[in-house]
Amino acid sequence: MIAKAKEFITTIPVNKVSIKDLLSFEKSPRNMLVAVLTVAFIALFVIGVATYLVHGHHAYNVTREHPWGLLIAVYIFFVVSSTGLCIIGSLGDVFGFKDYELISKRAIFGSIVTILAGFAVIAFEIGHPVRMLIYNILSPGLTSAIWWMGTLYGIYLTFMIVEFVFLLKGDMKSAKTFGLIGLLVGLAAHSNLGSVFGFLNARPISNGVFYPTYFILTAFITGVYLAYIMMGFRYKLDFPAEVKKMLTGLAKIQGLLISILIFFVAWKMLTDVYGGMPNRAEVATHIFHSWTFWAEVILAMLIPLFVILRDMGKSPVLFFWVSLSGMVGVFFMRYNLVHDTQLKPLQMLKVKEYQLPPEWIHYFPSMTEIMISLGGLGLCVAMYYVGTKFFNLDSDH
């Protein structure tokens, strides 16, 4: 078995790359800016991690009243991106849509990179990540949504790696099998991540069946944005005819998905406000007056939908830039999800004697949290760039 595994690994087609090759790229202003930001973000990651290792969670602005902070939001941002790219990659190699085979390898590799970046960020939010891995196996919490989330994402990552290897080898039959299983496990993991919020009985604003389905819908939307961004950098915005055809199809799908998302969000807000349910209606009203909520709505929904309806996705260069702003909106979507859940103090909140509990809980990330979060983005871009050098991510068809 070991010999077969060794043979399997050694036959993976990999380009021979030197340090000089890694440092050789077109010195355009855009590429130089991305390179400088990537190096700077990784440096910030190192500084942020060092600060965390010295001071522990005291380096973060999280509290007992607001225990989930920026790192949780960034982790969700990355794993949502990973699931979205997995869906995009599956359109071609799993479901046989020929137009989308152009992006299968690139999307599947992107799904691996983004979830690894998410794990890198969340590792410094968990108090003892190594101990967590050990006891995840030794004493599984089968009734815990968070246990299922970690376990399913670990299995999902394994299947994505195996699928990617078979795609590199050109074994489409095996890639389809592992891709389908990986997609199903990924969707299960992602809807389960939504249930982490949906199971919060003490937080009426989150409790319910909304988030498990909402997470899958927004993952698909995020995957389309990232597909445009990856193909835009790959072809330097000079798209060949077959790529334009694929991107136009994705834009039309995106228009439908965003339209559904707008109805999702509208009905969520309406049902939250209607009836004046305590700890729910006032939180929804507070969210509605937040600028971060409108940043999410305008950048991730309204502007992209307007651009798509304007010419039905026939301007891929324009939608590349819209996708960049859309990803900023997606980040606010994840941040709002985590922060808004904790806006209202719990009734059991302990305060000092003669002190009234606060009406709202305020939180702003510490510099350490910001540095680690930006570092996750830097790691993601760096891993993806290295992958483009080592592997042939273009379609072989």
C-alpha positions as CSV (number, residue, x, y, z in Angstrom):
1,M,0.0,0.0,0.0
2,I,2.8,2.4,0.9
3,A,4.5,1.6,-2.4
4,K,1.3,2.3,-4.4
5,A,0.8,5.6,-2.4
6,K,4.4,6.6,-3.2
7,E,3.9,5.8,-6.9
8,F,0.7,7.8,-6.9
9,I,2.3,10.8,-5.4
10,T,5.5,10.7,-7.6
11,T,3.4,10.6,-10.8
12,I,1.6,13.9,-10.1
13,P,2.6,16.3,-12.9
14,V,4.5,19.1,-11.2
15,N,6.5,21.9,-12.9
16,K,10.2,22.2,-11.8
17,V,10.3,25.7,-10.2
18,S,13.3,27.5,-8.8
19,I,13.3,30.6,-6.5
20,K,14.2,32.6,-9.6
21,D,11.1,31.3,-11.4
22,L,8.9,32.2,-8.4
23,L,10.3,35.8,-8.4
24,S,9.8,36.1,-12.2
25,F,6.5,37.7,-13.1
26,E,5.5,40.5,-15.3
27,K,6.5,43.7,-13.6
28,S,3.3,45.6,-14.3
29,P,2.0,48.2,-11.8
30,R,-0.9,45.9,-11.0
31,N,1.3,42.9,-10.3
32,M,3.8,44.9,-8.4
33,L,1.0,46.3,-6.2
34,V,-0.3,42.8,-5.5
35,A,3.2,41.5,-4.7
36,V,4.0,44.3,-2.3
37,L,0.7,44.0,-0.5
38,T,1.0,40.2,-0.3
39,V,4.5,40.4,1.3
40,A,3.3,43.2,3.6
41,F,0.3,41.2,4.7
42,I,2.4,38.1,5.4
43,A,4.8,40.2,7.5
44,L,1.8,41.6,9.5
45,F,0.6,38.0,10.0
46,V,4.0,37.1,11.6
47,I,3.8,40.1,13.8
48,G,0.2,39.5,14.8
49,V,0.9,35.8,15.6
50,A,3.9,36.8,17.7
51,T,1.8,39.3,19.6
52,Y,-0.8,36.6,20.2
53,L,1.7,34.1,21.4
54,V,3.1,36.6,23.9
55,H,-0.2,38.0,25.2
56,G,-2.8,35.3,24.4
57,H,-6.4,36.4,23.9
58,H,-5.6,39.6,25.7
59,A,-4.2,40.8,22.4
60,Y,-7.8,40.7,21.0
61,N,-10.7,43.0,21.8
62,V,-13.0,40.1,22.3
63,T,-14.7,39.8,25.7
64,R,-17.0,37.5,27.6
65,E,-19.9,39.5,26.3
66,H,-18.6,39.5,22.7
67,P,-16.6,36.3,22.5
68,W,-16.6,36.0,18.7
69,G,-14.5,38.6,16.9
70,L,-12.9,39.4,13.6
71,L,-11.0,36.2,13.3
72,I,-14.2,34.2,13.4
73,A,-15.6,36.4,10.6
74,V,-12.5,36.0,8.5
75,Y,-12.5,32.3,9.0
76,I,-16.1,32.2,7.7
77,F,-15.1,34.4,4.8
78,F,-12.4,32.0,3.7
79,V,-14.4,28.7,4.1
80,V,-17.4,30.3,2.3
81,S,-15.0,31.2,-0.5
82,S,-13.7,27.6,-0.5
83,T,-17.2,26.1,-0.8
84,G,-18.1,28.5,-3.5
85,L,-15.1,27.7,-5.6
86,C,-15.8,24.0,-5.0
87,I,-19.3,24.5,-6.5
88,I,-17.8,26.4,-9.5
89,G,-15.2,23.7,-10.1
90,S,-17.8,21.0,-9.9
91,L,-19.9,22.5,-12.7
92,G,-17.4,21.2,-15.2
93,D,-15.7,18.0,-13.9
94,V,-18.6,16.7,-11.8
95,F,-21.7,17.8,-13.7
96,G,-20.3,17.8,-17.2
97,F,-21.0,21.4,-18.2
98,K,-18.3,21.7,-20.9
99,D,-18.0,25.5,-20.8
100,Y,-17.0,25.4,-17.2
101,E,-14.2,22.8,-17.6
102,L,-12.0,25.8,-18.4
103,I,-11.9,26.7,-14.7
104,S,-12.2,23.3,-13.0
105,K,-8.6,22.9,-11.9
106,R,-8.2,26.5,-11.0
107,A,-11.3,26.6,-8.9
108,I,-10.6,23.4,-7.1
109,F,-7.1,24.5,-6.3
110,G,-8.5,27.8,-5.1
111,S,-10.9,26.0,-2.8
112,I,-7.9,24.2,-1.2
113,V,-6.0,27.4,-0.8
114,T,-8.8,29.4,0.7
115,I,-9.8,26.8,3.3
116,L,-6.1,26.4,4.3
117,A,-6.0,30.2,4.8
118,G,-9.1,29.9,6.9
119,F,-7.5,27.2,9.0
120,A,-4.4,29.4,9.4
121,V,-6.5,32.3,10.8
122,I,-8.8,30.2,13.1
123,A,-5.8,28.4,14.6
124,F,-4.9,31.6,16.5
125,E,-8.5,32.0,17.7
126,I,-8.7,28.5,19.2
127,G,-6.9,28.4,22.5
128,H,-5.3,25.0,21.9
129,P,-5.5,24.0,18.3
130,V,-3.2,20.9,18.7
131,R,-5.2,19.7,21.6
132,M,-8.4,20.3,19.7
133,L,-7.2,18.1,16.8
134,I,-6.3,15.3,19.3
135,Y,-9.5,15.4,21.3
136,N,-11.6,15.8,18.2
137,I,-10.8,12.2,17.6
138,L,-10.4,10.8,21.1
139,S,-13.6,12.4,22.5
140,P,-15.9,13.4,19.6
141,G,-18.9,15.7,20.5
142,L,-21.5,14.2,18.3
143,T,-24.1,16.6,19.5
144,S,-21.9,19.6,18.9
145,A,-22.4,21.6,15.6
146,I,-18.8,23.0,15.9
147,W,-17.4,19.5,16.2
148,W,-19.2,18.4,13.1
149,M,-18.0,21.6,11.3
150,G,-14.4,20.9,12.0
151,T,-14.7,17.2,11.2
152,L,-16.6,17.7,7.9
153,Y,-14.2,20.5,6.7
154,G,-11.3,18.2,7.4
155,I,-12.8,15.4,5.3
156,Y,-13.8,18.0,2.6
157,L,-10.2,19.3,2.4
158,T,-9.0,15.7,1.9
159,F,-11.4,15.0,-1.0
160,M,-10.6,18.3,-2.6
161,I,-6.9,17.5,-2.6
162,V,-7.5,14.0,-4.0
163,E,-9.8,15.5,-6.7
164,F,-7.2,18.1,-7.6
165,V,-4.5,15.4,-8.0
166,F,-6.7,13.4,-10.4
167,L,-7.5,16.5,-12.4
168,L,-3.8,17.1,-12.8
169,K,-3.4,13.5,-13.9
170,G,-6.2,13.9,-16.4
171,D,-8.2,11.0,-14.7
172,M,-11.6,12.6,-15.1
173,K,-13.5,9.6,-14.0
174,S,-11.8,9.5,-10.6
175,A,-11.9,13.3,-10.3
176,K,-15.7,13.2,-10.9
177,T,-16.1,10.6,-8.1
178,F,-14.0,12.3,-5.5
179,G,-15.3,15.7,-6.7
180,L,-18.9,14.7,-6.1
181,I,-18.2,13.3,-2.7
182,G,-16.2,16.3,-1.8
183,L,-18.9,18.7,-3.0
184,L,-21.6,16.8,-0.9
185,V,-19.3,16.8,2.2
186,G,-18.5,20.5,1.6
187,L,-22.1,21.5,1.3
188,A,-22.9,19.5,4.5
189,A,-20.0,21.2,6.3
190,H,-21.1,24.6,5.1
191,S,-24.8,24.2,6.0
192,N,-23.6,22.9,9.3
193,L,-21.5,26.1,9.8
194,G,-24.8,28.0,9.3
195,S,-26.3,25.8,11.9
196,V,-23.7,26.9,14.4
197,F,-25.6,30.2,14.3
198,G,-29.0,28.8,13.8
199,F,-28.7,26.7,16.9
200,L,-28.1,29.7,19.1
201,N,-31.3,29.6,21.2
202,A,-30.1,32.5,23.4
203,R,-29.7,34.7,20.3
204,P,-33.1,35.1,18.7
205,I,-31.7,37.2,15.8
206,S,-29.8,34.1,14.6
207,N,-31.9,31.2,15.8
208,G,-33.8,29.3,13.1
209,V,-33.4,27.5,9.8
210,F,-32.3,30.6,7.8
211,Y,-28.6,30.4,8.0
212,P,-27.9,26.7,6.9
213,T,-29.5,27.5,3.5
214,Y,-28.3,31.1,3.4
215,F,-24.7,30.0,3.7
216,I,-24.9,27.7,0.7
217,L,-26.5,30.4,-1.5
218,T,-23.9,33.0,-0.5
219,A,-21.1,30.5,-1.1
220,F,-22.2,30.0,-4.7
221,I,-22.3,33.8,-5.1
222,T,-18.8,34.2,-3.6
223,G,-17.5,31.5,-5.9
224,V,-18.7,33.4,-9.0
225,Y,-17.0,36.6,-7.8
226,L,-13.7,34.7,-7.2
227,A,-14.0,32.9,-10.6
228,Y,-14.1,36.3,-12.3
229,I,-11.1,37.6,-10.2
230,M,-9.0,34.5,-10.9
231,M,-9.7,34.5,-14.6
232,G,-9.2,38.2,-14.8
233,F,-5.7,37.9,-13.4
234,R,-4.9,34.8,-15.4
235,Y,-5.7,36.5,-18.8
236,K,-4.8,40.1,-17.7
237,L,-8.4,41.1,-18.6
238,D,-7.9,40.1,-22.2
239,F,-10.3,37.2,-22.3
240,P,-10.3,34.6,-25.1
241,A,-13.7,33.9,-26.8
242,E,-14.3,30.6,-24.9
243,V,-13.5,32.3,-21.5
244,K,-15.9,35.2,-22.3
245,K,-18.6,32.7,-23.1
246,M,-18.0,30.9,-19.8
247,L,-17.9,34.2,-17.8
248,T,-21.1,35.4,-19.5
249,G,-22.9,32.2,-18.4
250,L,-21.6,32.7,-14.9
251,A,-22.8,36.3,-14.8
252,K,-26.3,35.2,-15.8
253,I,-26.3,32.6,-13.0
254,Q,-25.0,35.3,-10.6
255,G,-27.9,37.5,-11.5
256,L,-30.4,34.8,-10.6
257,L,-28.5,34.0,-7.3
258,I,-28.2,37.6,-6.2
259,S,-32.0,38.2,-7.0
260,I,-32.8,35.2,-4.7
261,L,-30.4,36.5,-2.1
262,I,-32.1,39.9,-2.0
263,F,-35.4,38.2,-1.3
264,F,-33.7,36.0,1.4
265,V,-32.3,39.1,3.1
266,A,-35.5,41.2,2.7
267,W,-37.7,38.5,4.2
268,K,-35.2,37.8,7.0
269,M,-35.3,41.5,8.0
270,L,-39.1,41.6,7.7
271,T,-39.7,38.5,9.8
272,D,-37.2,39.7,12.4
273,V,-39.0,43.1,12.8
274,Y,-42.6,41.9,12.4
275,G,-44.3,41.3,15.7
276,G,-41.8,43.1,17.9
277,M,-40.3,40.0,19.3
278,P,-38.0,40.9,22.3
279,N,-34.2,40.7,21.6
280,R,-35.0,40.2,17.9
281,A,-36.9,43.1,16.5
282,E,-34.8,45.8,18.1
283,V,-31.6,44.1,17.0
284,A,-32.9,43.9,13.4
285,T,-33.8,47.6,13.6
286,H,-30.3,48.4,14.9
287,I,-28.8,46.4,12.1
288,F,-30.9,48.3,9.5
289,H,-29.3,51.6,10.7
290,S,-25.8,50.2,10.4
291,W,-23.5,51.4,7.6
292,T,-21.8,48.0,7.4
293,F,-25.2,46.4,6.6
294,W,-25.7,48.8,3.7
295,A,-22.1,48.2,2.5
296,E,-22.9,44.5,2.3
297,V,-26.2,45.2,0.4
298,I,-24.8,47.8,-2.0
299,L,-21.4,46.2,-2.8
300,A,-22.4,42.5,-2.8
301,M,-25.9,42.7,-4.2
302,L,-27.2,45.9,-5.7
303,I,-24.2,47.1,-7.8
304,P,-23.4,43.6,-9.2
305,L,-27.1,42.9,-10.1
306,F,-27.4,46.3,-11.8
307,V,-24.3,45.6,-13.9
308,I,-25.5,42.2,-14.9
309,L,-29.0,43.4,-15.9
310,R,-27.4,46.2,-17.8
311,D,-26.0,43.9,-20.6
312,M,-26.6,40.3,-19.3
313,G,-23.0,39.8,-18.4
314,K,-21.5,40.7,-21.7
315,S,-18.9,43.0,-20.1
316,P,-16.5,40.6,-18.3
317,V,-13.9,43.3,-17.7
318,L,-16.4,45.5,-16.0
319,F,-17.7,42.6,-14.0
320,F,-14.1,41.7,-12.9
321,W,-14.0,45.1,-11.1
322,V,-17.5,44.6,-9.8
323,S,-16.4,41.2,-8.4
324,L,-13.6,42.9,-6.5
325,S,-16.0,45.2,-4.8
326,G,-18.4,42.3,-4.4
327,M,-15.8,40.5,-2.3
328,V,-15.5,43.5,-0.1
329,G,-19.3,43.3,0.3
330,V,-19.0,39.6,1.1
331,F,-16.5,40.4,3.8
332,F,-18.9,42.8,5.4
333,M,-21.6,40.1,5.1
334,R,-19.4,37.8,7.2
335,Y,-18.4,40.4,9.7
336,N,-22.0,41.6,10.2
337,L,-23.2,38.0,10.7
338,V,-20.7,37.5,13.6
339,H,-21.0,40.9,15.1
340,D,-24.8,41.4,14.8
341,T,-25.4,38.1,16.5
342,Q,-23.8,39.5,19.7
343,L,-25.2,43.0,19.6
344,K,-27.8,42.5,22.3
345,P,-26.5,41.6,25.8
346,L,-27.8,38.4,27.2
347,Q,-30.2,38.7,30.1
348,M,-27.9,36.7,32.3
349,L,-25.0,39.1,31.7
350,K,-23.2,39.8,35.0
351,V,-22.3,43.3,35.8
352,K,-20.7,45.1,38.7
353,E,-22.9,46.0,41.6
354,Y,-25.1,49.1,41.0
355,Q,-24.2,49.0,37.3
356,L,-26.8,48.6,34.7
357,P,-26.1,46.2,31.8
358,P,-25.3,48.0,28.5
359,E,-28.1,48.4,25.9
360,W,-25.8,47.4,23.1
361,I,-22.4,45.6,23.1
362,H,-19.8,47.5,21.2
363,Y,-16.8,45.8,19.5
364,F,-14.0,46.9,17.3
365,P,-11.1,44.6,16.3
366,S,-7.7,45.1,17.9
367,M,-4.6,45.7,15.7
368,T,-3.5,42.1,16.4
369,E,-6.8,40.8,15.0
370,I,-6.5,43.0,12.0
371,M,-2.9,41.9,11.3
372,I,-3.7,38.2,11.5
373,S,-6.7,38.7,9.3
374,L,-4.8,40.6,6.6
375,G,-2.1,38.0,6.9
376,G,-4.6,35.3,6.1
377,L,-5.4,37.1,2.8
378,G,-1.6,37.4,2.2
379,L,-1.1,33.7,2.8
380,C,-4.0,32.9,0.5
381,V,-2.7,34.9,-2.4
382,A,0.9,33.6,-1.9
383,M,-0.2,30.0,-1.9
384,Y,-2.3,30.5,-5.0
385,Y,0.5,32.2,-6.8
386,V,3.0,29.4,-5.9
387,G,0.4,26.9,-7.1
388,T,0.1,28.7,-10.5
389,K,3.9,28.1,-10.9
390,F,4.0,24.5,-9.8
391,F,0.8,23.2,-11.5
392,N,-0.8,23.6,-14.8
393,L,-4.2,25.1,-13.8
394,D,-5.4,25.7,-17.3
395,S,-7.8,23.4,-19.1
396,D,-6.3,20.5,-21.1
397,H,-9.3,20.2,-23.3
